[in-house]
Amino acid sequence: MPERAFIYALPYAYYEEKRIRRFGFHGTSHQYVAQRAADYLELDLEQLRMITLHLGNGCSITAIDRGKSVDTSLGFGTMCGMPMGTRAGDVDPAILLYLQEREGFSPADIQRLLYKESGMLGISGVSPDMREVEDRAFEGHPRARLALEVFAYAARKYIGAYAAVLGGLDVLVFTAGVGENSPILREMICKDMDFLGISVDQEKNDFKGQLREISTPAARVRTLVVPTNEELMIAKETFRLVKQSA
């Protein structure tokens, strides 16, 4: 990523001396599905502006400019960005200071709150499992429905932001447990995104766990669901490195 994307607005010495910066996560997954999507579309990855959404119990969204990651939603740790199964995602740090000063929270309390008690579980009060949250939402559980809306809203904001970073968008990719298996959330995330060229066909979208394009014929952005295979990507990268060093 370029420095402007990975640097936090802290004193620069924290980066120089302690390497505090945005690192991201799920890199092998984003790399795999980006190349797989390009191959499926019979297009050159190095000519595409792409956003990949790794949505599972952990979530990250990455902007890929012609084959290179230029920004990603996870940061120094694995808690920020999208809300996740039990992780809070983006939170105003003032809240944490408030809990420390006013409620006596210890660092361990805050870590437990952010990583174990928040996200879909925290909002819904039902479960960290998106399948259970969806089931309860469609039974009329208001907080489960709210959890789905918060999740989809966060994804939409990142898509809009990263489309601006990329200067446009050619391909949108859903992957990982939720991305591959939740037609409901894919539809919620892509709803009313025609202004960006994103338009999803409801019939094409009604499936789980397969490699498939779900965009309408007239859509400017090609939207795909691509099952991830991080193990295969690790094996390929290992083979490439061993071959280079031979």
matplotlib code that plots the C-alpha trace (Angstrom):
import matplotlib.pyplot as plt

x = [0.0, 1.2, 2.4, -0.6, -2.9, -1.0, 0.2, -1.9, -2.0, 0.1, 3.5, 5.6, 8.2, 5.6, 5.9, 9.6, 10.5, 7.6, 6.3, 2.8, 1.0, -1.9, -1.0, -4.4, -5.2, -6.7, -4.1, -3.9, -7.7, -7.9, -5.0, -6.6, -10.1, -8.9, -6.9, -9.7, -12.3, -10.1, -9.5, -13.2, -14.0, -11.2, -9.7, -6.3, -6.0, -3.4, -6.0, -8.8, -9.9, -11.4, -12.9, -12.8, -15.0, -13.8, -16.9, -16.9, -16.6, -13.7, -14.1, -11.9, -12.4, -9.6, -9.1, -7.0, -5.7, -4.5, -3.4, -1.9, -3.6, -3.8, -6.0, -7.7, -10.2, -8.2, -5.4, -2.7, -4.8, -7.8, -10.5, -11.1, -13.0, -16.3, -18.2, -17.7, -19.1, -17.9, -15.5, -16.7, -15.0, -14.5, -15.1, -14.4, -11.4, -13.1, -15.6, -12.8, -11.3, -14.7, -15.1, -11.6, -12.1, -15.8, -16.5, -13.1, -12.5, -9.1, -7.1, -8.3, -11.9, -11.6, -10.0, -12.8, -15.4, -13.9, -13.0, -15.4, -18.6, -19.3, -20.1, -23.1, -23.4, -23.3, -25.9, -28.3, -27.9, -28.6, -25.4, -22.1, -23.2, -24.7, -27.0, -28.7, -28.8, -30.5, -33.0, -34.0, -34.2, -36.7, -38.7, -39.1, -36.3, -35.6, -32.0, -31.1, -32.5, -30.5, -27.3, -27.8, -28.4, -25.3, -23.2, -24.5, -24.2, -20.6, -19.8, -21.5, -19.5, -16.2, -17.3, -18.0, -14.8, -12.7, -14.4, -13.2, -9.7, -9.5, -11.0, -13.8, -14.6, -14.7, -15.2, -16.7, -16.0, -17.7, -15.9, -15.6, -18.4, -20.9, -19.9, -20.2, -23.3, -25.6, -27.7, -29.6, -26.5, -25.1, -28.4, -28.5, -25.0, -25.5, -29.0, -29.3, -25.7, -26.6, -24.9, -21.6, -22.5, -23.3, -26.5, -27.3, -29.7, -31.9, -32.3, -28.6, -27.9, -30.1, -27.4, -24.7, -21.0, -20.3, -18.3, -20.8, -21.4, -24.4, -24.5, -27.3, -26.4, -26.5, -24.3, -21.1, -19.4, -19.1, -20.1, -19.0, -19.1, -15.8, -15.2, -11.8, -9.0, -6.3, -4.5, -4.1, -2.8, -0.3, 0.9, 1.2, 3.2, 5.4, 6.1, 6.9, 9.3, 11.1, 11.3, 12.8, 15.5, 16.4]
y = [0.0, 3.6, 5.3, 7.7, 4.7, 2.9, 5.8, 6.7, 10.4, 9.8, 11.2, 9.8, 8.4, 5.7, 4.4, 4.8, 3.3, 0.9, 0.1, 1.2, 1.4, -0.2, -3.8, -5.3, -9.0, -11.8, -10.9, -14.4, -14.4, -11.1, -12.0, -15.4, -14.1, -11.1, -13.3, -15.9, -13.2, -11.8, -15.3, -16.1, -12.9, -13.5, -10.1, -8.9, -8.3, -5.6, -3.6, -3.7, -1.6, -4.0, -4.1, -7.5, -8.1, -10.9, -11.2, -13.9, -14.1, -11.8, -9.1, -7.0, -5.0, -4.2, -1.8, -3.3, -1.1, -3.1, -6.0, -4.1, -3.5, 0.2, 0.3, -2.1, -1.9, -3.8, -2.0, -2.5, -5.2, -7.3, -5.3, -2.2, -1.6, -3.6, -4.9, -8.7, -11.7, -10.5, -7.7, -4.0, -2.7, 1.1, 2.7, 6.3, 6.0, 8.6, 5.8, 3.7, 6.6, 7.3, 3.7, 3.7, 7.0, 6.8, 3.1, 1.9, -0.4, -2.1, -2.8, -6.4, -5.3, -3.1, -5.9, -8.3, -5.7, -5.0, -8.5, -10.8, -9.0, -6.6, -6.9, -8.9, -10.5, -7.2, -5.5, -8.4, -10.0, -13.2, -14.7, -14.0, -16.4, -14.5, -17.4, -17.2, -13.4, -13.6, -16.2, -14.1, -11.0, -12.5, -13.8, -10.1, -9.7, -5.9, -6.0, -8.8, -6.8, -3.8, -5.9, -6.8, -3.2, -2.0, -4.6, -3.8, 0.0, -0.4, -2.4, 0.1, 3.0, 1.1, 0.4, 4.1, 5.2, 2.7, 3.5, 7.1, 5.8, 3.8, 6.6, 4.2, 0.5, -2.4, -5.5, -6.1, -9.5, -11.2, -14.0, -15.9, -17.5, -14.6, -13.2, -16.6, -17.8, -14.9, -13.8, -11.5, -9.5, -9.3, -7.8, -5.4, -4.3, -3.7, -2.1, 1.3, 1.3, 1.9, 5.3, 3.5, 1.1, -1.8, -3.6, -7.2, -9.6, -11.2, -14.5, -14.8, -13.9, -16.6, -19.2, -20.1, -21.1, -21.1, -19.1, -17.0, -13.5, -11.9, -8.5, -7.5, -7.5, -3.6, -3.1, -1.2, -3.0, -6.8, -8.3, -11.8, -14.3, -16.2, -18.9, -18.2, -20.8, -19.3, -22.7, -23.0, -19.4, -20.1, -23.2, -21.3, -18.5, -21.0, -22.8, -19.4, -18.4, -21.8, -21.7, -18.2, -19.2, -22.5]
z = [0.0, -0.5, 2.6, 2.6, 3.0, 5.8, 8.0, 11.0, 12.0, 15.1, 15.7, 12.9, 15.3, 16.3, 12.8, 12.5, 15.9, 16.6, 13.2, 14.1, 10.8, 8.8, 7.9, 7.0, 7.0, 4.7, 2.1, 0.6, 0.3, -1.4, -3.8, -4.7, -5.4, -7.3, -9.7, -9.8, -10.7, -13.5, -14.9, -14.8, -16.7, -19.1, -18.3, -17.3, -13.5, -14.2, -16.1, -13.5, -10.6, -8.1, -4.6, -2.8, 0.2, 2.5, 4.7, 7.3, 11.1, 10.4, 7.7, 5.5, 2.4, 0.0, -2.9, -5.7, -8.4, -11.4, -9.3, -6.4, -3.0, -2.3, 0.8, 3.2, 6.0, 8.7, 10.3, 12.9, 14.6, 13.5, 15.1, 13.0, 9.8, 9.3, 12.3, 12.5, 14.4, 17.8, 16.9, 16.9, 13.8, 13.6, 17.0, 18.2, 20.6, 22.8, 23.8, 25.1, 27.1, 28.5, 29.6, 31.2, 33.0, 34.0, 34.3, 35.4, 32.5, 32.5, 29.3, 29.6, 29.9, 26.7, 24.8, 25.8, 24.8, 21.4, 20.4, 22.1, 23.0, 20.1, 16.4, 15.3, 18.8, 20.6, 18.4, 18.0, 21.4, 19.5, 18.1, 16.3, 13.6, 10.7, 9.8, 13.2, 13.0, 9.6, 10.8, 13.8, 11.7, 9.4, 12.3, 13.3, 15.9, 15.7, 16.9, 14.6, 11.7, 13.0, 13.0, 9.4, 8.5, 10.3, 8.6, 5.1, 5.7, 6.8, 3.6, 1.4, 2.9, 2.2, -1.3, -1.9, -0.3, -2.2, -5.5, -4.9, -4.0, -7.3, -9.4, -10.5, -10.3, -12.8, -10.6, -7.2, -5.5, -2.5, -0.7, 2.6, 4.7, 4.6, 1.2, -0.4, 1.4, 2.2, -0.8, 1.6, 2.7, -0.9, -2.0, 0.9, 0.3, -3.4, -3.2, -4.8, -5.9, -9.6, -9.4, -9.1, -11.8, -9.4, -10.1, -9.0, -10.6, -7.8, -9.6, -10.3, -6.7, -5.2, -4.5, -2.0, -2.3, -6.0, -8.4, -10.3, -11.7, -10.2, -11.9, -14.3, -18.1, -18.1, -15.0, -15.6, -12.7, -12.9, -9.5, -8.7, -5.9, -5.7, -3.1, -1.4, -1.2, 1.1, 1.4, -2.4, -2.6, 0.2, -1.6, -5.0, -3.3, -1.5, -4.8, -6.6, -3.9, -3.8, -7.6, -7.6, -5.0, -6.8]

ax = plt.figure().add_subplot(projection="3d")
ax.plot(x, y, z, "-o")
ax.set_aspect("equal")
plt.show()
